[in-house]
């Protein structure tokens, strides 16, 4: 299935080169729309990563919708705990998610 002609966030983004397009197609085939949206937001955060609350804010999606997607993506080895922690607005320490090497 070739999804690279779809527009973000309905499909994963790519850099317009064949390897990046192939990677985007692989992600598109295996993830649902919300998973793709969250994955792309984590990817776009780069090495700085993003907490679940930060992702929810950036995407304009309820945290309760984003959190299960981060769990699913983690189980699929698409994102990982960076080992970093940042405080959320409530002062609690939160995992900073980053894309795994094999998923970008």
C-alpha positions, 0 to 999 in steps of 0.5 A, spaced: 500 500 500 503 506 497 500 512 502 506 517 501 501 521 496 496 522 502 497 528 506 499 529 513 497 527 518 493 522 515 499 519 513 506 519 515 511 524 513 517 523 509 523 527 506 521 526 499 527 520 498 525 513 496 528 510 503 524 515 507 518 514 502 518 507 504 519 508 511 513 512 511 509 507 507 511 501 512 508 506 518 502 507 514 500 500 513 501 498 520 498 504 524 491 507 525 490 514 524 491 516 531 497 512 532 500 515 526 498 522 528 502 521 535 508 517 532 509 523 527 508 528 533 513 524 537 518 524 530 517 531 529 519 533 536 526 530 534 531 528 540 528 533 545 522 528 545 515 529 548 511 527 554 504 525 553 501 532 555 506 535 550 503 531 545 496 532 547 497 540 547 501 540 540 496 536 537 489 539 540 487 532 542 485 530 549 491 527 553 486 521 555 486 519 547 494 520 546 496 516 552 493 509 549 497 511 543 503 512 546 503 505 550 501 502 543 507 505 539 511 503 545 509 496 545 510 496 537 517 499 538 516 505 534 517 510 540 521 509 547 522 512 553 528 516 552 530 516 559 529 523 560 523 526 565 520 533 564 515 536 569 508 536 567 503 542 569 501 538 575 508 538 577 509 530 576 515 527 572 513 525 566 516 520 561 519 523 554 518 519 548 522 519 542 522 515 536 526 508 536 532 508 531 528 503 527 522 507 526 524 513 523 
